Amino acid sequence: MNTTTLTGRRDTRQPEQRRAARMAACASIVAAVCTTVLVGPAHAGRPMATEDAGTLPDGDCEVESFVGRARAPGEPRLSAASVQIGCGVGNRNQVALAISGSRLDGLSAQAVAVLGKTRLTAPVEQGTNYSLAWGVSAERQSGQTLKHEASYLTAVMSMDLSDDLIWHANLGWTHSKSESMSTTVWATGLEYATSPTLDLTAEIHGNDRENQPWLQVGARWTVVADKFLLDTSYGMQTGAVKARLFTVGLHYFF
């Protein structure tokens, strides 16, 4: 029986081949979820996918976790979850370890990532800050062993436009070992503090391999100042796929 793929073309492959193809077709959805795992302590973080230039102070640590669901019309729902712990290690550097997993139509995948960020400039209030973010990940799909899959490097800028509004912009490079392919990634977004306890975000992010960038909005609530945050986001992929992504997360500093 023929089926329709995420790109709208007719698919004559066998059921197992289609299931595997669905997992690959949803890679951009998984990436949209997992790019949110590295965050800074006081600038943009979750629920944004756009990276910020902030780094954790030396000795300060954070735990972040979120769950997400995504779906494209006519396709099974993809669910994903992630937990991360990160710490400031001095000299304007932070490192983190993240574990994530996803499930789609009976197939599952897990990933482990080591992430880092180096602030290139001294912190500037009401100015522009620059950082360099990096990461390496290992992944495992159903029935396979864990192996190195991806590496990335991203230039990050954060600019205070006013006391309440921050602009973030990213330009980076990623390399997939399994596909032997490098990709240019980009993202830009705004973060607006509506009150001391509520931030609203809006952003767009994509890459040079797909002409289908993601549009995303989010909110972040401060439950306990400098200690505990809750957040949520909703994203939509433009173009033919029309995928949707919803996440809920929390953030704890210690």
C-alpha positions in Angstrom: 0.0 0.0 0.0 1.4 3.4 -1.0 1.7 6.1 1.7 2.6 9.8 1.7 5.9 11.0 3.1 6.7 14.1 5.1 7.7 15.8 1.8 4.4 15.0 0.2 5.7 12.3 -2.3 4.2 8.9 -2.7 6.1 6.2 -0.9 6.3 2.6 -2.2 8.8 1.2 0.3 8.1 -1.7 2.7 6.7 -0.9 6.2 10.0 -1.3 8.0 11.7 0.9 5.4 9.0 3.6 5.8 9.4 3.5 9.6 13.1 4.0 9.4 12.6 6.8 6.8 10.1 8.5 9.2 12.8 8.5 11.9 15.2 10.1 9.5 12.6 12.6 8.2 12.0 13.7 11.8 15.7 14.4 12.4 15.1 18.2 12.1 12.3 17.9 14.7 14.7 16.1 17.1 17.4 18.7 16.4 15.0 21.5 17.1 14.3 19.9 20.5 17.9 19.1 21.4 19.4 22.4 20.5 17.7 23.9 23.5 19.7 21.9 26.1 22.6 24.3 26.6 21.6 27.5 28.3 23.1 30.4 30.2 22.2 31.5 33.7 20.7 35.0 33.2 20.2 35.6 29.5 18.2 33.6 26.9 18.0 29.9 27.6 15.1 27.5 27.5 12.6 27.8 25.9 14.7 29.4 23.2 16.6 27.3 20.6 18.8 30.3 19.8 21.9 30.2 21.9 22.9 33.2 24.2 26.3 34.6 25.0 26.0 34.1 28.8 28.1 31.6 30.7 27.8 30.2 34.2 30.0 31.8 36.9 32.9 29.7 38.2 31.5 27.1 40.6 27.8 27.7 39.8 25.8 24.8 38.3 22.4 24.1 36.8 20.1 21.2 36.1 17.8 21.5 33.1 15.1 19.1 31.9 12.3 19.1 29.4 9.9 17.0 27.5 8.6 17.7 24.0 6.2 16.4 21.4 6.2 17.0 17.7 4.1 15.9 14.8 3.8 16.5 11.0 0.4 16.1 9.3 -0.3 12.4 8.5 2.7 11.2 10.5 3.0 9.5 13.9 3.8 11.7 16.9 7.4 12.0 18.0 8.1 12.4 21.7 11.5 13.5 23.2 13.0 14.2 26.6 16.3 15.6 27.8 18.1 16.2 31.1 21.4 18.1 31.4 23.7 19.2 34.2 26.3 22.0 33.6 28.7 24.0 35.6 30.9 27.1 35.2 34.6 26.0 35.2 36.3 29.4 35.3 37.9 31.7 32.7 34.5 32.5 31.3 33.9 28.8 30.4 31.1 26.3 31.1 30.7 22.7 30.3 27.7 20.4 30.4 26.6 16.7 30.0 23.2 16.1 28.3 21.3 12.9 27.9 18.3 12.8 25.6 15.9 10.3 24.0 13.2 10.2 21.4 10.5 7.8 20.2 8.6 7.6 17.0 6.2 4.9 15.7 7.8 2.2 17.9 11.4 3.2 17.1 13.6 4.8 19.8 16.8 6.7 19.8 19.1 7.9 22.6 21.9 10.5 22.6 24.7 11.6 25.0 26.3 15.0 24.4 29.2 17.0 25.9 28.6 20.7 25.4 30.6 23.8 26.2 30.6 27.5 25.8 33.4 30.1 26.1 32.6 33.8 26.5 34.9 35.7 24.2 34.4 39.1 25.8 34.1 40.3 29.4 30.5 40.7 30.5 29.0 44.0 29.3 25.8 45.5 30.8 23.6 47.3 28.2 26.0 46.3 25.4 27.0 43.4 23.1 28.5 40.1 24.3 30.1 37.3 22.2 30.7 33.6 22.9 31.7 30.4 21.1 29.6 27.3 21.7 30.7 23.8 20.9 29.6 20.2 21.3 30.0 16.5 20.4 27.4 13.8 20.6 27.0 10.1 20.4 23.7 8.5 19.3 22.1 5.1 19.3 19.0 4.0 17.5 16.9 0.8 18.2 19.1 -2.3 18.0 22.3 -0.3 17.5 25.3 0.6 19.7 26.2 4.1 20.9 28.6 5.8 18.5 29.9 9.3 17.7 27.4 11.1 15.4 27.8 14.8 15.4 30.0 17.8 16.2 29.2 21.5 16.2 30.7 24.9 16.6 28.6 28.1 16.9 29.4 31.8 17.1 27.0 33.6 19.4 26.1 37.2 19.9 23.7 38.8 22.5 22.9 42.5 22.4 20.9 44.5 24.9 18.5 46.6 22.9 16.9 48.1 26.1 16.6 47.3 29.8 13.9 44.7 28.9 14.8 43.5 25.4 17.7 41.3 24.3 18.5 40.2 20.7 20.4 37.0 20.2 22.0 35.7 16.9 23.9 32.5 16.0 25.8 31.3 13.1 27.4 27.8 13.2 28.6 24.6 11.6 27.6 21.0 12.3 28.9 17.8 11.0 27.1 14.5 10.8 29.5 11.5 10.8 26.8 9.0 9.7 25.9 11.1 6.7 29.5 12.5 6.1 27.9 15.9 5.7 28.5 19.4 7.1 25.7 21.9 7.5 25.6 25.6 8.2 23.0 26.5 10.9 21.6 29.9 11.9 19.2 31.3 14.5 18.1 34.7 15.7 15.5 35.7 18.3 14.3 38.2 20.8 13.8 37.9 24.6 11.5 40.4 26.3 11.1 40.7 30.1 7.5 41.7 30.7 8.0 41.6 34.5 10.6 40.4 37.0 9.0 36.9 36.8 7.9 36.5 33.2 9.9 36.5 30.0 8.5 36.1 26.5 10.6 34.9 23.5 10.2 34.8 19.7 12.7 33.3 17.2 13.5 31.8 13.9 16.2 29.1 13.2 17.2 26.9 10.3 20.0 25.6 8.1 21.3 25.6 4.6 20.2 22.1 3.8 16.4 22.8 4.2 14.5 25.8 3.1 12.1 25.2 5.9 13.1 27.3 9.0 11.3 26.9 12.3 9.3 29.8 13.9 9.0 29.5 17.7 7.6 31.4 20.6 7.9 30.7 24.3 7.5 31.8 27.9 9.6 31.5 31.0 8.4 31.9 34.6 10.6 32.6 37.6 9.2 30.5 40.4 12.1 31.2 42.9 14.5 34.0 41.9 17.9 32.7 40.8 16.9 29.2 41.7 13.9 27.6 39.9 12.3 28.4 36.5 9.5 26.8 34.5 9.1 27.3 30.7 7.2 26.3 27.6 7.5 26.7 23.9 5.6 26.2 20.7 7.2 25.9 17.3 6.1 25.5 13.7 8.3 24.4 10.7 7.6 26.4 7.6 7.5 24.9 4.1 5.9 21.6 3.0 6.4 19.6 6.2 4.3 21.9 8.5 5.6 20.1 11.6 4.6 21.4 15.1 6.7 21.2 18.3 5.6 21.7 21.9 7.9 21.6 24.9 7.7 22.0 28.7 10.7 22.4 30.8 12.2 23.3 34.2 15.5 24.8 35.3 17.2 24.6 38.7 20.4 26.5 39.7 22.7 25.6 42.6 
